[in-house]
C-alpha cells in the first residue's frame, strides 16, 4: 500500500501592496520637516562654519562660499529622499507655485504647503538663535548685526550688488531651478531615481554662482526665516526675495507646460 500523497501546500495569503496615499497632515508635516532641514543646514553652515577661525592674517578654518553651497545641496538631497515620497519634496514656496503653474500640483494645496514651509524655516532659525545664545561673548549680536545670513542688496549684498542685480538673479535662477525640477521629475522623460541628486547639485551650482550677489535666496521660506532675526535691513528688503523668486517660478512653470507638455498633434 503506497503512502498517501501529502497535502498540497496552502499558498500564502497575498498581501495588499497597493500604496496608500499619505494624508494631508502627513504631507504638510513632511514639507515642514524638509524645509526645516534645508534652512538648518545652510544657515548653520553660513553662521557657524563659513568664516570659522578667520584671522587678521587671512587664514581661516572656515568652509566659505563653497561649503555653504555644498551644505544647501546636501540638505536638499537628504530631504528629497527622506520626505519626497510623502510630500513631493518641495521645501520652497517658489517650487510649489512653479509646480502648480506647470500643472503638476493642485492650486488648492499651495497655501497649506507654503505655510508649512515657512513654519519649518522659522523653527530652524529659531533653534540656531538658541544655539547662539550659548555662544562666545558677542557672537550672537555680531551675527544679527551682520544680517543673520539674510538675503540682501546694496548694503545687504556680500558683493555690494544693487537691487537690479538681486531681482535678475532671483527671477533667472529660480526659473532655472524650477525648470530642472520639472524636467528631472517628468513622468515620461524624467529619471525619478536620480531626481533628488540632480536637484541638490543644481541648487549647489546656483549658490556657487550667486552668493556674492545677494546671498542667494531662490526660496522665500529661507529668506523669511533669516530676516526675522537679521534686523531692520533684511526685513525692509525681504519683499524682493518673496516676490521675485515667485515670479521666476511662475515663468518657469507656465513656460515648461507650454513648451514641453503640449499634446502632439497627429
C-alpha positions in Angstrom: 0.0 0.0 0.0 1.5 3.3 -1.1 1.8 6.3 1.2 -0.9 8.8 0.8 0.1 11.9 -1.1 1.0 14.8 1.1 -1.4 17.6 1.3 -0.7 20.2 -1.3 0.9 23.3 0.3 -1.5 26.1 1.0 -0.5 29.2 -0.8 0.2 32.2 1.4 -2.5 34.8 1.6 -1.4 37.6 -0.8 -0.7 40.9 0.9 -2.2 44.0 -0.4 0.7 46.1 -1.7 -1.5 48.9 -3.0 0.2 52.1 -2.0 -1.7 54.3 0.4 -1.7 58.0 -0.3 -0.3 60.0 2.6 -2.8 62.1 4.5 -2.9 65.9 4.1 -1.4 66.3 7.6 1.4 63.9 6.7 2.3 65.8 3.6 2.3 69.2 5.4 4.5 67.8 8.2 6.9 66.4 5.7 7.1 69.8 3.9 7.8 71.5 7.3 10.5 68.9 8.2 12.1 69.1 4.8 12.2 72.9 4.9 13.5 72.8 8.4 16.3 70.5 7.4 17.3 72.7 4.4 17.3 76.0 6.4 19.0 74.5 9.4 21.8 73.0 7.2 22.5 76.1 5.1 22.1 78.8 7.7 24.1 76.8 10.4 26.9 76.4 7.9 26.8 80.0 6.9 26.8 81.3 10.5 28.9 78.7 12.4 31.3 77.4 9.8 31.7 79.7 6.8 34.2 82.0 8.5 35.3 79.9 11.4 38.8 80.6 12.7 39.3 83.6 10.4 42.2 85.8 11.4 43.7 89.1 10.5 46.5 87.5 8.5 44.0 86.0 6.1 43.9 82.4 7.4 40.7 80.6 8.1 39.4 77.2 9.0 36.0 78.0 7.6 34.3 76.4 4.7 33.5 79.6 2.9 31.0 80.0 0.0 31.8 76.6 -1.4 31.0 74.9 1.9 27.7 76.8 2.2 26.8 75.9 -1.3 27.5 72.2 -0.7 25.5 72.4 2.6 22.4 73.5 0.8 22.8 70.9 -1.9 23.3 68.1 0.6 20.3 69.0 2.7 18.1 69.1 -0.4 19.4 65.7 -1.4 18.7 64.3 2.1 15.3 65.9 2.3 14.3 64.8 -1.2 14.9 61.2 -0.5 13.6 61.3 3.1 10.4 63.3 2.6 9.9 63.4 -1.1 7.9 60.2 -1.3 5.5 61.7 1.2 5.0 65.3 0.1 6.9 65.6 -3.2 9.8 67.4 -1.5 9.2 71.0 -2.5 10.6 72.7 0.7 10.3 76.0 -1.1 7.2 78.2 -1.8 8.6 79.1 -5.2 8.9 75.5 -6.2 5.3 74.8 -5.0 4.0 77.7 -7.1 6.1 76.7 -10.1 4.8 73.2 -10.0 1.2 74.4 -9.7 1.8 76.7 -12.7 3.1 73.7 -14.7 0.0 71.6 -13.8 2.0 69.2 -11.6 0.4 70.3 -8.3 -3.1 71.5 -7.4 -3.5 75.2 -6.7 -5.8 74.3 -3.8 -2.8 72.8 -2.0 -0.4 75.7 -2.5 -1.3 77.8 0.6 -1.0 74.9 3.0 2.4 73.9 1.6 3.7 77.5 1.9 2.5 77.8 5.5 4.2 74.5 6.4 7.4 75.6 4.6 7.6 79.0 6.3 7.0 77.4 9.7 9.7 74.8 9.1 12.2 77.5 8.2 11.3 79.7 11.2 11.8 76.8 13.6 15.2 76.1 12.1 16.5 79.7 12.5 14.9 79.9 16.0 16.9 76.9 17.1 20.1 78.4 15.5 19.3 81.6 17.5 19.0 79.4 20.6 22.4 77.9 20.0 23.8 81.4 19.5 22.6 82.4 23.0 25.2 80.0 24.4 28.0 81.1 22.0 31.1 83.2 22.8 30.6 86.7 24.1 29.4 88.9 21.3 28.8 86.1 18.8 25.0 86.4 18.6 24.9 90.2 18.5 27.6 90.1 15.7 25.6 87.5 13.7 22.4 89.7 14.0 24.3 92.9 13.1 25.7 91.0 10.0 22.1 90.1 9.0 22.0 86.6 10.3 22.9 85.2 6.8 19.9 87.0 5.3 19.5 87.9 1.7 20.0 91.5 0.6 21.1 94.0 -1.9 23.2 97.3 -1.6 24.4 97.2 2.0 22.9 93.8 2.4 24.8 92.2 -0.5 28.0 90.4 0.2 29.5 91.9 -3.0 27.7 95.2 -2.9 25.3 94.5 -5.8 22.2 96.7 -6.1 18.5 95.8 -6.2 18.6 95.3 -10.0 21.2 92.5 -9.7 19.2 90.8 -6.9 16.0 90.9 -9.0 17.6 89.4 -12.1 19.4 86.7 -10.1 16.2 85.7 -8.2 14.0 85.6 -11.3 16.6 83.9 -13.5 18.0 81.3 -11.2 14.7 80.4 -9.6 13.3 79.8 -13.1 16.3 77.6 -13.9 15.8 75.7 -10.7 12.1 75.0 -11.3 12.7 74.0 -14.9 15.3 71.5 -13.8 12.9 70.1 -11.2 10.1 69.8 -13.8 12.4 68.1 -16.3 14.0 65.5 -13.9 10.7 64.6 -12.3 8.7 64.3 -15.6 6.6 61.2 -15.6 7.7 60.1 -19.1 11.1 61.7 -19.7 12.4 62.2 -16.2 14.6 59.9 -14.0 13.0 59.8 -10.5 15.7 57.6 -9.0 18.3 60.4 -9.5 15.9 63.4 -9.1 17.0 64.3 -5.6 20.6 64.2 -6.5 20.2 66.3 -9.6 18.1 68.9 -7.8 20.6 69.1 -5.0 23.5 69.6 -7.3 21.6 72.2 -9.3 20.9 74.2 -6.1 24.6 73.9 -5.2 25.6 75.3 -8.5 23.1 78.2 -8.1 24.6 79.1 -4.7 28.1 78.9 -6.0 27.2 81.4 -8.8 25.1 83.9 -6.8 26.0 84.0 -3.1 28.2 87.1 -3.7 25.2 88.9 -5.4 22.5 88.6 -2.7 23.4 85.7 -0.5 21.1 83.5 -2.8 17.5 83.1 -1.9 15.5 81.3 -4.7 13.4 80.3 -1.7 11.1 82.7 0.1 10.8 80.5 3.2 14.6 80.6 3.7 14.6 84.4 3.3 11.7 84.9 5.8 13.4 82.6 8.3 16.6 84.6 8.4 15.2 88.1 8.0 13.2 87.7 11.2 16.5 87.5 13.1 18.5 89.8 10.9 17.2 93.1 11.9 15.7 96.1 10.1 17.7 96.0 6.8 16.9 92.4 5.9 13.2 92.9 6.9 13.0 96.0 4.8 14.4 94.2 1.7 12.6 90.9 2.3 9.8 91.7 -0.3 12.4 91.3 -3.1 13.1 87.8 -2.0 9.5 86.9 -1.7 8.2 88.4 -4.9 10.9 87.7 -7.5 11.5 84.0 -6.7 7.8 83.6 -7.2 7.9 85.5 -10.5 10.7 83.3 -11.7 8.9 80.1 -10.7 5.7 81.2 -12.4 7.6 82.0 -15.6 9.2 78.6 -15.5 6.1 76.7 -14.7 3.9 78.2 -17.4 6.7 78.1 -20.0 7.6 74.5 -19.3 3.9 73.5 -19.6 3.5 75.3 -22.9 6.8 74.3 -24.5 7.3 70.7 -23.3 4.0 69.3 -22.1 1.8 70.2 -25.0 -0.1 67.4 -26.8 1.4 66.3 -30.0 -0.9 66.9 -33.0 -1.4 64.0 -35.4 
